[in-house]
Amino acid sequence: MKARFFRYLKHLGVTLLVLLAVVVPFGIYHGAQLTYGHNQNRLNFNREGPYAFYKTDSIVSIKYIKGNKEDGFFIDEKEYTHNDQIPVSVFFPLDSSSFEFNLKTKFSSPKTIYQDGNQILAIADIESGFKTFRDFLITNQVVDKELNWIFGENHLVLLGDFVDRGFSTMQVLWFIYKLEQEASKQGGKVHFILGNHELKNMYGDHQAASLKYTFVASMIGKSQSDLYSKHSVLGNWLSSKNVIEMINGNIFVHGGLHPDIANMNISIAEINDYLKPTYYKAPYPKINKDEKELLISSKTGVSWYRGYFKEDLHQKEVEAPLKKFNAKAVIVGHTLQFKVKKFFEGKVYGIDVKHAKDYHKNWPSFGSEGLLISGNDYYRVLDDGTKEKL
């Protein structure tokens, strides 16, 4: 009886080991990770901000949350005119660091096409990971340790989904905002290409956002959608951004280019012009369809498309939109990769990888990666500063 019981345990153990040997690699392949070591500072609201809103046509209200759970919280609010120098500070609770800049309240849309021969560094899908984003830029000499722009006249491309799934969304967005101003003064450029998660927050889908921002919005007397509305400075800034740009012959778009775009009578600039008025509208199918709905759809739209990795596309189908726009390659995020990699004979580069999170650890853990383009050469860039030619 005892021998039979131990045989049973042995068979059960072997069965479990076989299942683990199959299930764990399968889960890892599909992006699953075990999270642990959650840091309590993720819900530290002291010095959270700034939250900037247009109070009137000439007045801007700047709000910070101050205090703690034991003694209570209060809102530190100041008002400025649009013409004022508006100094703001952004605090990062994890390491008690901060950065400062001057807020401006009026924005113009960036160009769509750039041609200058300067280097391009692209990174995607940071998902509210301020520390990872900051450290990657420091290591790869885009900013110095004081977070000042040192990338000269080169291009930094942020390929969407820099929000959601984390506790540092505001730090990430304001950091981009700060770098954009500093780069411009040196002749450089920060290109913030909107991803589907930026758009989700703009049209009111906050399912992937940390509950922290539900609390934050309530504490400052707003809804979560108010944080990204055109009545907020951040929302107005995001509204000015493009969903597709071409830099030195390379197209940058969060999702991808559906092959049928090649048959449309539309330019890259016209894609941006058509989509900007839709940023605050959910991408649901419409009864009276036209060919441009392909650009908006959550399956085929430029901020949503996954066809390079999920469909059986032929090389000609991939190249057709590139030939239409006279582009060398398309660089995309959105669809997770194990590493920055080229596809379709170097016509597609996928750069969405698993980045580390600010307030917890993951197993297995992965290092951040980006794509460096120098002339006609493409490099996988790691978070320790090393490069690998693709």
Long-range contacts (C-beta under 8 A, 24 or more apart in sequence): 28-364, 31-336, 31-354, 33-354, 33-362, 33-363, 33-364, 33-365, 34-362, 34-363, 35-357, 35-360, 35-361, 35-362, 36-360, 36-361, 36-362, 36-363, 37-360, 37-361, 38-359, 38-360, 39-94, 39-358, 39-359, 39-360, 41-93, 41-94, 41-359, 42-93, 42-167, 42-210, 42-212, 42-358, 42-359, 42-360, 43-167, 43-212, 43-215, 44-93, 45-73, 45-215, 45-216, 45-219, 46-91, 46-93, 47-89, 47-91, 47-93, 47-98, 48-91, 48-170, 48-216, 49-76, 49-88, 49-90, 49-91, 49-170, 50-88, 50-89, 50-90, 50-103, 50-174, 51-170, 51-216, 51-220, 51-222, 51-227, 51-232, 52-86, 52-88, 52-103, 52-105, 52-232, 52-233, 52-234, 53-222, 53-226, 53-231, 53-232, 53-233, 54-105, 54-231, 54-232, 54-233, 54-236, 55-79, 58-82, 60-86, 60-103, 60-105, 60-233, 62-86, 62-88, 62-103, 63-220, 65-216, 65-219, 65-220, 73-219, 75-219, 75-220, 75-221, 82-106, 88-174, 90-170, 90-171, 90-174, 90-175, 90-178, 92-130, 92-131, 92-168, 92-171, 94-131, 94-168, 94-358, 94-359, 95-131, 99-147, 99-174, 99-175, 99-178, 101-174, 101-177, 101-178, 101-181, 102-181, 103-233, 104-181, 105-233, 105-236, 107-236, 107-237, 107-239, 107-240, 108-240, 109-240, 109-241, 109-242, 109-272, 109-276, 110-189, 110-191, 110-240, 110-241, 110-242, 110-245, 111-245, 112-242, 112-244, 112-245, 112-246, 112-268, 112-269, 112-272, 113-245, 113-246, 113-247, 113-268, 113-269, 114-155, 114-189, 114-245, 114-246, 114-247, 114-248, 115-247, 115-248, 115-249, 116-153, 116-248, 117-248, 117-375, 118-152, 118-153, 118-154, 118-155, 118-188, 118-248, 119-154, 119-155, 119-372, 119-373, 119-374, 120-154, 120-155, 120-157, 120-247, 120-248, 120-250, 120-371, 120-372, 120-373, 120-374, 121-151, 121-154, 121-155, 121-156, 121-157, 121-370, 121-371, 121-372, 121-373, 121-381, 122-156, 122-157, 122-158, 122-159, 122-252, 122-331, 122-351, 122-370, 122-371, 122-372, 122-373, 123-157, 123-158, 123-159, 123-351, 123-368, 123-369, 123-370, 123-371, 124-158, 124-159, 124-160, 124-161, 124-195, 124-254, 124-332, 124-333, 124-334, 124-351, 124-352, 124-353, 125-159, 125-160, 125-161, 125-162, 125-195, 125-333, 125-334, 125-336, 125-352, 125-353, 125-355, 126-158, 126-161, 126-162, 126-172, 126-355, 127-161, 127-162, 127-163, 127-164, 127-165, 127-166, 127-197, 127-355, 127-357, 128-162, 128-163, 128-164, 128-165, 128-166, 128-167, 128-168, 128-169, 128-172, 128-210, 128-358, 129-166, 129-168, 129-172, 129-355, 129-356, 129-357, 129-358, 130-168, 130-171, 130-172, 130-175, 130-358, 131-168, 131-356, 131-358, 132-355, 132-356, 132-357, 132-358, 132-368, 132-383, 133-162, 133-172, 133-175, 133-355, 133-368, 134-175, 135-368, 135-383, 136-368, 136-370, 136-383, 139-383, 139-384, 139-385, 140-370, 140-381, 140-385, 141-385, 143-179, 147-175, 147-178, 148-182, 149-179, 149-182, 149-183, 149-185, 149-186, 149-188, 151-183, 151-186, 151-188, 152-186, 152-187, 152-188, 153-186, 153-187, 153-188, 154-188, 154-189, 155-188, 155-189, 155-191, 155-247, 155-248, 156-183, 156-188, 156-189, 156-190, 156-191, 157-191, 157-193, 157-245, 157-247, 157-252, 157-331, 158-190, 158-191, 158-192, 158-193, 159-193, 159-195, 159-252, 159-253, 159-254, 159-331, 159-332, 159-333, 159-351, 159-352, 160-193, 160-194, 160-195, 160-196, 160-197, 160-198, 160-254, 160-303, 160-333, 160-334, 161-195, 161-196, 161-197, 161-198, 161-254, 161-333, 161-334, 161-352, 162-192, 162-195, 162-198, 163-197, 163-198, 163-201, 163-209, 164-197, 164-200, 164-201, 164-208, 164-209, 164-210, 165-208, 165-209, 165-210, 166-210, 166-357, 166-358, 166-359, 167-210, 167-212, 167-358, 167-359, 168-358, 168-359, 169-209, 169-210, 169-213, 173-234, 174-234, 177-234, 177-237, 191-242, 191-245, 191-247, 191-252, 192-241, 193-241, 193-242, 193-243, 193-244, 193-245, 193-252, 193-253, 193-254, 194-238, 194-241, 194-242, 194-243, 194-254, 194-279, 194-303, 195-254, 195-255, 195-303, 195-333, 195-334, 196-254, 196-255, 196-298, 196-303, 196-304, 196-334, 198-238, 198-241, 199-279, 199-283, 199-303, 201-225, 201-227, 201-228, 202-228, 202-235, 202-238, 202-239, 202-279, 202-280, 203-279, 203-280, 203-281, 203-282, 204-282, 205-282, 229-280, 230-280, 238-279, 239-276, 239-279, 242-272, 243-271, 243-272, 243-275, 243-302, 243-303, 244-268, 244-271, 244-272, 244-302, 246-325, 246-327, 248-373, 249-326, 249-327, 249-328, 249-329, 250-327, 250-328, 250-329, 250-330, 250-331, 250-373, 251-322, 251-325, 251-327, 251-329, 251-330, 251-331, 252-330, 252-331, 253-302, 253-303, 253-330, 253-331, 253-332, 254-302, 254-303, 254-332, 254-333, 254-334, 255-301, 255-302, 255-303, 255-304, 255-305, 255-306, 255-332, 255-333, 255-334, 256-302, 256-305, 256-306, 256-307, 256-308, 256-330, 256-332, 256-334, 256-348, 257-302, 257-305, 257-321, 257-322, 257-330, 258-294, 258-300, 258-302, 258-305, 258-307, 258-321, 259-307, 259-313, 259-317, 259-318, 259-320, 259-321, 260-291, 260-294, 260-300, 261-294, 261-295, 261-321, 261-324, 262-320, 262-321, 262-323, 262-324, 263-291, 264-291, 264-292, 264-294, 266-292, 267-325, 268-325, 271-295, 271-302, 275-302, 303-334, 304-334, 305-334, 306-334, 306-335, 308-332, 308-335, 308-343, 308-344, 308-348, 308-350, 309-335, 309-343, 309-350, 310-335, 313-344, 315-344, 315-345, 315-347, 318-344, 318-347, 318-348, 319-344, 319-347, 322-347, 328-376, 329-378, 331-371, 338-366, 339-369, 339-380, 340-369, 340-370, 340-371, 340-380, 340-381, 340-390, 341-380, 341-390, 342-378, 342-390, 346-378, 346-390, 349-378, 349-390
